[in-house]
């Protein structure tokens, strides 16, 4: 059992990821959270766009050139008695596997949806990973200050496209120019929308009205008021009750409406969210569940970022602390290598600064210098504890290319480079069954990773390559690795490859062909995620 101070610190922790389709308002919402926490003074400093200040995570030239953030960053701030860790995921469509892995380190997710668009492609992908983990998902329907789709239609969209039940915690009155405010279903009051502030540090002006207050009728107009009363009745009769047990299992998503840009509905959302989520929960290891409070320090590595400082060629491993207290003075144990070591330069990212830290607690994410022994999914404990956390799944890449090395004299560097980059998890590499290392197929989750690969092989390993795009877009792991894939039927236009561990995989051009192969090969199991 941990010391009382450690217990208190762990109980204060809330660690969540924000997911959305690009442009739904994730960055704006994050900024407003930080504003409430007092971690930043001006909005607009979380993500550096092309000409503005670069955010902490913009570490590579390629990111700077394009003014986008390729990798995820972690932000910590305090709000009331909570210590909040936000795991930001890149909003650009060329996101990478890191985005998925970041979700492995979160205890819950906030899904931001643009009220004029509803559920969009990228949200679906990220949502699937949250569902796989059964973590609570909270929905923030953003941009109510613009013309929005019908609120019932938006709920329906979430329920049918994503397959999760919804429960609106609050409800909007109008949208766009006619946006009047939000009705809180629990408090049974309306907060009027008065704010005109769009950026900066200003918090929205807030006035609450009881639902039967005549002033509300006047404010909302007769028509919108009647509509609100009708809609509330409908919701009270037909929507799912707010069952926190279901929320915690990821079966029911509490829904909030608001406008991040005008800071409207953001603090209410934050307050409800903190009330409904839990402090870090036990995690599964090969020795059963590890309780965050009853156990000493333990963590798992979910991301490795190379060359954050080009002069030193360093690698930073990001780990999520799952139990106990991290003490920089103490030796830790790297379970996979069986070695004891002291973690060097542990750091935490506080809004815009990287800070060297001496302690951290379950729920926190810290970055440490990687002496070259860490891999994604590894477990770190205190000496004496040898359990391993469940591995991080490998996610299906969606873009494939054949790598052609241009200078055959540099064969060794090429193999070393591409293998190292694959180990970091930036790309996945495959081989055809017949070819050796001369024929490498690269698979990535976001196409930007191809540029990252080319750039890094040239700049760090001195190897020039050409990438020949392949037509495949779908990959499936063969459930039983001993299957002889050369004997499968209906394999025209399907490519059989193996990963670096020799596991067989199939590459498909479209979804339909996956169904055909499954139909014609009885007993064949094809997997979308590979449990490591
Ligand atoms: P992302 O991280 O999900 O990609 O989205 P981001 O917050 O960058 O927001 C995308 C655009 O939507 C931004 O406008 C932002 O100002 C706007 N936005 C975010 N929330 C709201 C909202 O509640 N209401 C309205 N009306 N707009 C919102 P931009 O013009 O693309 O960028 P910028 O020049 O304002 O930074």
Boltz pocket constraint, residues with backbone or C-beta under 6 A from the ligand:
constraints:
  - pocket:
      binder: B
      contacts: [[A, 20], [A, 21], [A, 22], [A, 23], [A, 24], [A, 25], [A, 26], [A, 27], [A, 28], [A, 29], [A, 91], [A, 92], [A, 142], [A, 143], [A, 144], [A, 145], [A, 146], [A, 258], [A, 259], [A, 260], [A, 261], [A, 262]]
      max_distance: 6.0
